[in-house]
Amino acid sequence: MTMQDPREHQNDQVNLGSMVPGSVASTNLYTPEDGTGETGLSMDLGQALLSANAINQEQLTSARSVIEKSPGKRLVDVVLGMGVDEVAVQQAWAKVTGVPFQRIGEDTVEADRQINRLGLDFCLSHGILPIKMAGPRLILGVTDPDNLPIVDEVRHKLQMPIKTVIVCAGDIGMYIEGLK
């Protein structure tokens, strides 16, 4: 077996454009700002809800029991189904995921063109709402930050980079009702 001299390949070029910060390929990637809070590694949603006094230990135990008996159910869905305040749940989820939380009101939405391109029914049924442009990026309100396929679908439909924020389904519904 012969060993190759590594210097033979020192002039070979490798295209790392998608890995270079600031390159065109990397500009569509979301990177959270510094100081967005704790991540799921250091705190889970149940603990965040307890810390925020949104639920008590008995409610958390009950919710986790439902999850054990119902494969595929998530804690966020169970606690919302239990009637826990949606704002408190979404704020806790934002804290755990590191995705910013934002309330939606008629004075906060400036992306009417993007809303019209997607359609009100599409936005309502998927729990999303374009909020505003931030430079070349669309700030997209999502009720479920784990639903990456819908974020990708919106990115594809609108042909623009997306940054997500967590919002409340109730806020989306009220905003869309106000447009009808």
Backbone bond lengths (Angstrom), bond angles and torsions (degrees), N, CA, C in turn:
res aa  C-N    CA-C-N  psi(-1)  N-CA   C-N-CA  omega(-1)  CA-C   N-CA-C  phi
1 M - - - 1.444 - - 1.524 107.76 -
2 T 1.348 115.55 132.20 1.457 119.01 179.92 1.511 109.26 -104.03
3 M 1.297 115.29 142.52 1.464 121.72 178.73 1.526 108.07 -91.38
4 Q 1.335 116.29 136.32 1.450 119.81 176.62 1.518 109.03 -88.35
5 D 1.291 114.72 144.33 1.452 120.71 176.73 1.536 107.48 -79.29
6 P 1.337 118.99 120.34 1.469 121.14 -178.55 1.519 112.79 -58.90
7 R 1.318 118.66 -22.53 1.466 120.79 179.75 1.513 111.85 -68.52
8 E 1.350 117.03 -18.03 1.462 119.51 179.35 1.526 110.90 -63.20
9 H 1.324 117.60 -26.28 1.457 121.31 -175.12 1.526 113.25 -108.56
10 Q 1.322 117.58 12.53 1.454 119.51 -175.10 1.519 112.98 -66.28
11 N 1.309 118.75 -21.89 1.461 120.63 -179.96 1.529 112.46 -97.99
12 D 1.352 117.56 -1.27 1.459 120.05 176.59 1.520 108.38 -64.79
13 Q 1.323 116.44 137.33 1.456 119.58 -179.99 1.519 109.57 -102.80
14 V 1.294 115.27 138.26 1.453 122.21 176.99 1.516 107.06 -118.49
15 N 1.338 116.55 131.50 1.456 120.42 179.47 1.523 109.39 -84.60
16 L 1.307 115.95 107.49 1.449 121.62 178.54 1.526 110.87 -110.77
17 G 1.311 117.50 24.65 1.460 121.43 -176.05 1.509 113.56 -52.88
18 S 1.338 117.49 -38.04 1.459 118.53 -178.07 1.513 112.37 -75.91
19 M 1.312 117.90 -8.05 1.450 120.27 -178.50 1.524 112.35 -108.00
20 V 1.300 117.30 -5.72 1.454 120.75 -176.97 1.522 109.35 -88.99
21 P 1.337 118.60 121.32 1.462 119.86 178.74 1.521 110.45 -55.23
22 G 1.338 114.58 134.90 1.456 119.75 178.93 1.512 113.52 88.55
23 S 1.345 118.06 -9.08 1.456 119.26 177.97 1.524 108.65 -72.23
24 V 1.313 116.60 162.11 1.455 121.19 -177.72 1.525 110.48 -57.04
25 A 1.315 117.95 -43.23 1.457 121.00 -177.10 1.526 112.01 -66.48
26 S 1.311 117.72 -32.07 1.461 118.91 -177.41 1.523 112.91 -87.05
27 T 1.328 119.21 -8.19 1.452 119.91 -176.57 1.525 112.18 -73.72
28 N 1.322 119.22 -17.04 1.450 121.41 178.76 1.513 112.54 -86.49
29 L 1.323 117.83 -3.49 1.447 121.28 -178.98 1.513 110.35 -85.69
30 Y 1.333 116.03 139.86 1.455 120.49 176.61 1.520 109.66 -85.29
31 T 1.298 115.99 130.93 1.456 120.29 173.06 1.513 107.14 -129.89
32 P 1.337 117.33 122.61 1.460 118.81 -177.49 1.516 111.49 -65.69
33 E 1.332 114.71 148.96 1.451 119.60 177.20 1.524 108.67 -71.88
34 D 1.306 115.74 162.49 1.460 119.65 175.97 1.520 109.21 -64.87
35 G 1.330 115.63 146.02 1.449 121.08 174.16 1.511 114.76 75.48
36 T 1.325 119.14 27.61 1.453 120.14 179.79 1.512 112.38 -82.31
37 G 1.288 118.32 2.14 1.457 119.42 177.13 1.508 112.13 112.76
38 E 1.339 113.81 -174.14 1.455 119.44 -178.74 1.512 109.24 -75.37
39 T 1.293 116.00 155.13 1.454 120.58 178.77 1.508 109.69 -105.49
40 G 1.330 116.00 172.06 1.447 121.78 179.77 1.514 112.55 -59.55
41 L 1.321 118.00 -20.45 1.453 120.52 179.59 1.518 111.58 -69.64
42 S 1.315 117.49 -32.44 1.453 119.38 -175.93 1.529 112.81 -102.31
43 M 1.330 118.28 -13.88 1.450 120.84 -178.35 1.529 108.49 -153.32
44 D 1.331 117.21 139.53 1.459 118.23 174.88 1.529 109.29 -100.31
45 L 1.314 115.98 169.26 1.457 120.65 -175.33 1.523 111.22 -60.72
46 G 1.314 117.45 -40.95 1.462 120.35 179.17 1.520 111.55 -58.16
47 Q 1.320 116.56 -46.38 1.465 120.65 178.67 1.527 111.47 -64.37
48 A 1.330 116.18 -38.85 1.466 119.89 178.95 1.525 110.73 -64.61
49 L 1.331 116.96 -40.21 1.467 120.51 178.36 1.522 111.17 -67.02
50 L 1.336 116.47 -39.15 1.465 120.18 176.15 1.527 110.67 -63.65
51 S 1.327 116.62 -45.67 1.470 121.44 -179.23 1.522 112.06 -61.45
52 A 1.336 115.98 -33.62 1.465 120.72 -179.50 1.530 111.84 -85.82
53 N 1.332 116.90 2.07 1.470 122.62 -176.49 1.525 112.10 57.37
54 A 1.330 117.05 29.14 1.458 121.65 177.33 1.524 110.39 -80.14
55 I 1.339 116.18 -28.81 1.457 122.40 176.33 1.521 108.21 -139.62
56 N 1.330 115.21 164.53 1.458 119.24 174.35 1.528 109.29 -106.80
57 Q 1.304 117.28 174.32 1.466 121.54 -176.63 1.527 111.34 -60.78
58 E 1.321 117.63 -37.56 1.465 120.96 179.82 1.535 110.72 -63.06
59 Q 1.328 116.84 -43.00 1.465 120.50 178.33 1.526 110.95 -64.53
60 L 1.336 116.65 -40.43 1.462 120.09 179.43 1.525 110.32 -64.53
61 T 1.317 117.22 -43.74 1.463 121.16 178.83 1.524 110.13 -61.72
62 S 1.323 116.53 -43.45 1.462 121.43 178.44 1.530 110.97 -62.24
63 A 1.321 116.81 -44.41 1.468 121.16 -179.89 1.529 110.70 -63.49
64 R 1.316 116.83 -42.26 1.466 119.60 179.68 1.519 111.44 -67.70
65 S 1.322 117.88 -30.98 1.460 121.86 175.64 1.533 110.12 -64.99
66 V 1.328 116.32 -42.56 1.472 120.70 177.18 1.523 110.04 -60.50
67 I 1.326 116.78 -42.60 1.467 121.44 -178.98 1.529 110.80 -62.96
68 E 1.324 117.08 -41.64 1.468 120.77 179.54 1.516 111.63 -62.16
69 K 1.325 116.63 -34.04 1.464 121.66 -177.59 1.519 112.74 -88.80
70 S 1.317 117.36 -10.65 1.466 121.52 -175.41 1.519 110.27 -129.61
71 P 1.328 117.25 86.36 1.466 119.56 179.83 1.534 111.46 -55.21
72 G 1.315 115.24 137.29 1.462 120.67 178.60 1.521 113.51 94.24
73 K 1.322 117.24 -16.61 1.471 119.49 177.07 1.514 108.78 -75.60
74 R 1.325 115.07 144.86 1.456 120.58 178.61 1.515 109.38 -112.53
75 L 1.317 115.73 153.11 1.455 121.17 -178.59 1.519 111.68 -56.86
76 V 1.317 117.27 -42.23 1.464 120.32 -178.73 1.525 110.50 -59.22
77 D 1.318 117.59 -41.97 1.466 120.86 -179.27 1.528 111.42 -69.38
78 V 1.325 116.44 -39.30 1.468 120.57 -178.96 1.531 110.60 -65.85
79 V 1.335 117.39 -47.50 1.470 118.61 -177.84 1.525 111.39 -67.63
80 L 1.318 117.68 -34.79 1.461 119.37 175.11 1.526 109.78 -65.07
81 G 1.339 116.77 -39.98 1.460 121.58 176.99 1.524 112.75 -65.21
82 M 1.317 116.27 -24.91 1.467 121.26 177.27 1.525 111.42 -79.64
83 G 1.317 117.26 -5.33 1.456 120.67 178.54 1.523 114.85 91.22
84 V 1.328 116.80 13.56 1.465 120.13 177.39 1.529 108.12 -67.49
85 D 1.319 116.57 142.18 1.462 122.93 -177.90 1.527 111.64 -51.21
86 E 1.326 116.02 122.31 1.464 121.15 -176.30 1.525 112.38 -61.30
87 V 1.311 117.45 -39.51 1.465 120.11 -179.56 1.528 109.90 -61.23
88 A 1.331 116.66 -45.64 1.469 120.64 -179.72 1.527 111.20 -63.33
89 V 1.331 116.63 -39.65 1.471 120.68 179.79 1.524 110.10 -65.93
90 Q 1.329 117.11 -47.34 1.460 120.56 -177.92 1.532 111.09 -66.13
91 Q 1.329 117.59 -37.27 1.465 120.04 176.96 1.526 110.66 -64.87
92 A 1.323 116.90 -40.89 1.466 120.11 178.05 1.516 110.63 -65.34
93 W 1.335 116.33 -41.59 1.466 120.46 179.01 1.519 110.19 -63.10
94 A 1.317 116.59 -38.93 1.464 120.78 177.28 1.533 110.02 -62.63
95 K 1.299 116.59 -42.25 1.468 120.54 179.91 1.529 110.71 -62.24
96 V 1.327 116.26 -42.38 1.466 121.15 -178.15 1.522 111.77 -69.60
97 T 1.334 117.36 -41.34 1.465 120.78 -175.78 1.517 113.63 -85.69
98 G 1.333 117.42 -19.04 1.458 119.93 -176.35 1.517 112.82 80.53
99 V 1.342 116.95 7.69 1.463 121.72 176.43 1.531 106.72 -91.39
100 P 1.331 118.45 131.25 1.465 119.99 -177.67 1.533 112.73 -60.58
101 F 1.319 116.20 150.77 1.464 123.49 175.55 1.520 108.29 -103.96
102 Q 1.341 116.23 142.14 1.463 119.93 178.24 1.518 109.40 -145.74
103 R 1.306 116.13 137.60 1.463 121.15 172.15 1.522 107.95 -84.37
104 I 1.318 116.27 150.49 1.460 122.26 179.42 1.517 108.80 -110.50
105 G 1.303 114.65 130.67 1.457 121.74 174.44 1.513 108.12 -144.04
106 E 1.309 116.13 168.85 1.470 118.33 -176.96 1.516 112.43 -62.45
107 D 1.329 117.46 -23.05 1.459 120.40 179.30 1.531 113.30 -88.18
108 T 1.344 117.85 -6.12 1.465 119.98 -178.60 1.522 113.47 -101.85
109 V 1.325 117.66 -16.12 1.469 120.68 -176.27 1.516 109.66 -96.07
110 E 1.337 114.55 123.28 1.468 120.72 -179.10 1.528 111.64 -128.23
111 A 1.337 117.38 17.24 1.464 120.84 -174.25 1.528 111.19 -113.51
112 D 1.327 116.70 47.00 1.458 121.29 -176.76 1.534 112.36 -58.23
113 R 1.328 116.18 -39.38 1.471 119.31 -179.27 1.526 110.92 -61.15
114 Q 1.334 116.84 -44.01 1.461 120.96 -179.58 1.532 110.80 -69.28
115 I 1.325 117.22 -36.87 1.470 120.54 177.02 1.523 109.30 -62.00
116 N 1.331 116.91 -44.95 1.469 120.74 179.81 1.519 111.73 -63.75
117 R 1.321 117.74 -37.57 1.467 120.62 179.14 1.521 111.26 -66.02
118 L 1.331 117.18 -36.68 1.464 120.34 179.69 1.525 111.80 -81.21
119 G 1.308 117.05 -35.26 1.463 121.74 -177.23 1.523 111.50 96.21
120 L 1.314 115.30 140.83 1.460 120.54 -177.86 1.529 112.05 -63.47
121 D 1.336 116.74 -42.12 1.460 119.89 -178.81 1.528 111.23 -64.94
122 F 1.327 117.20 -39.15 1.464 121.58 177.36 1.525 109.88 -60.98
123 C 1.327 116.50 -47.34 1.466 120.83 -179.32 1.522 110.85 -61.53
124 L 1.313 116.65 -46.72 1.457 121.37 -177.64 1.526 111.49 -65.61
125 S 1.317 117.09 -45.18 1.466 119.82 -176.87 1.525 113.13 -70.02
126 H 1.329 117.75 -25.06 1.462 120.76 -179.16 1.530 113.30 -102.16
127 G 1.315 117.02 0.41 1.462 119.89 177.84 1.515 113.31 64.73
128 I 1.333 115.11 43.77 1.474 120.84 179.86 1.517 109.09 -133.81
129 L 1.328 116.05 159.06 1.460 120.56 172.65 1.519 109.24 -158.07
130 P 1.333 117.13 119.47 1.465 118.83 172.08 1.527 108.81 -61.01
131 I 1.333 116.79 131.68 1.461 119.99 -175.31 1.526 111.63 -104.21
132 K 1.328 116.12 -55.46 1.463 118.65 -179.38 1.519 108.96 -165.63
133 M 1.314 114.41 168.77 1.451 120.95 174.88 1.528 108.00 -93.20
134 A 1.319 115.26 140.71 1.465 122.04 174.64 1.518 105.15 -127.98
135 G 1.323 115.29 90.67 1.463 119.48 -171.37 1.525 107.17 67.89
136 P 1.340 117.21 -131.61 1.461 119.30 -179.61 1.535 113.22 -83.13
137 R 1.331 117.52 -6.83 1.472 121.56 -175.87 1.521 112.00 -94.66
138 L 1.325 114.03 145.03 1.449 121.13 172.54 1.521 108.33 -93.21
139 I 1.315 117.04 127.94 1.464 121.34 171.79 1.526 105.45 -84.31
140 L 1.323 115.48 115.62 1.464 122.30 -176.23 1.519 109.35 -111.08
141 G 1.323 116.00 119.24 1.453 120.35 174.85 1.517 108.90 -77.95
142 V 1.326 116.20 130.81 1.468 121.85 179.14 1.529 108.64 -130.10
143 T 1.318 115.68 141.13 1.457 118.80 175.88 1.525 110.75 -83.58
144 D 1.325 116.30 -19.48 1.464 121.22 -178.44 1.529 109.32 -132.76
145 P 1.326 117.72 100.06 1.469 119.58 -178.05 1.529 113.44 -68.59
146 D 1.324 117.19 -11.81 1.466 120.31 177.47 1.521 112.62 -85.19
147 N 1.325 118.12 -7.76 1.458 121.52 -178.16 1.533 110.00 -86.24
148 L 1.321 114.72 70.13 1.469 120.28 -178.07 1.526 113.57 -66.03
149 P 1.343 119.55 -32.53 1.472 117.35 178.29 1.528 113.52 -59.47
150 I 1.324 118.44 -36.34 1.462 118.91 179.68 1.530 110.58 -72.49
151 V 1.326 117.25 -35.16 1.472 120.05 176.27 1.527 109.21 -63.12
152 D 1.326 116.66 -43.09 1.468 120.04 177.70 1.522 111.32 -64.48
153 E 1.335 117.36 -38.04 1.461 120.19 178.46 1.532 110.92 -63.70
154 V 1.325 116.56 -42.75 1.476 120.29 178.01 1.525 109.69 -64.28
155 R 1.329 117.18 -43.26 1.469 120.92 178.57 1.530 109.98 -58.11
156 H 1.330 115.75 -42.21 1.469 120.31 -179.77 1.538 111.00 -68.77
157 K 1.322 117.39 -45.49 1.467 120.51 -178.42 1.523 112.58 -63.33
158 L 1.338 116.10 -40.06 1.459 119.74 -175.90 1.529 113.35 -94.17
159 Q 1.339 116.54 -11.05 1.466 121.62 179.00 1.523 112.00 55.21
160 M 1.344 115.19 50.02 1.461 119.54 177.38 1.518 109.79 -152.50
161 P 1.324 116.16 154.21 1.462 119.47 177.53 1.527 110.78 -67.79
162 I 1.322 115.34 149.45 1.459 122.55 -174.15 1.525 110.15 -123.01
163 K 1.306 116.03 141.30 1.460 122.32 167.78 1.522 105.53 -124.23
164 T 1.325 116.85 128.34 1.450 119.65 -177.02 1.522 112.19 -95.42
165 V 1.328 114.23 149.79 1.450 123.42 168.67 1.527 105.87 -131.78
166 I 1.318 116.25 149.93 1.455 120.26 178.62 1.521 108.94 -85.27
167 V 1.333 115.09 133.67 1.457 121.81 179.53 1.525 109.07 -131.35
168 C 1.307 115.96 173.83 1.466 121.88 178.79 1.528 110.34 -97.29
169 A 1.332 115.76 139.09 1.461 120.73 177.23 1.525 110.28 -60.55
170 G 1.317 116.39 -37.03 1.468 119.81 178.05 1.512 112.34 -61.37
171 D 1.328 116.72 -38.55 1.469 120.32 177.56 1.524 110.95 -65.27
172 I 1.339 116.19 -42.76 1.479 119.56 178.69 1.516 109.31 -60.90
173 G 1.327 117.17 -47.58 1.462 121.39 -179.10 1.519 112.33 -59.13
174 M 1.329 116.19 -45.16 1.472 119.37 179.93 1.518 111.28 -65.26
175 Y 1.340 117.22 -40.40 1.458 119.72 -179.86 1.530 110.58 -64.58
176 I 1.314 116.28 -45.58 1.471 119.96 -177.94 1.530 110.33 -67.11
177 E 1.321 118.18 -38.56 1.464 120.74 176.42 1.528 110.42 -59.66
178 G 1.326 116.17 -37.35 1.461 120.32 179.44 1.521 112.93 -67.76
179 L 1.342 117.01 -21.88 1.460 120.82 178.65 1.524 113.11 -84.28
180 K 1.322 116.25 -22.12 1.484 119.74 -175.91 1.507 112.11 -78.47
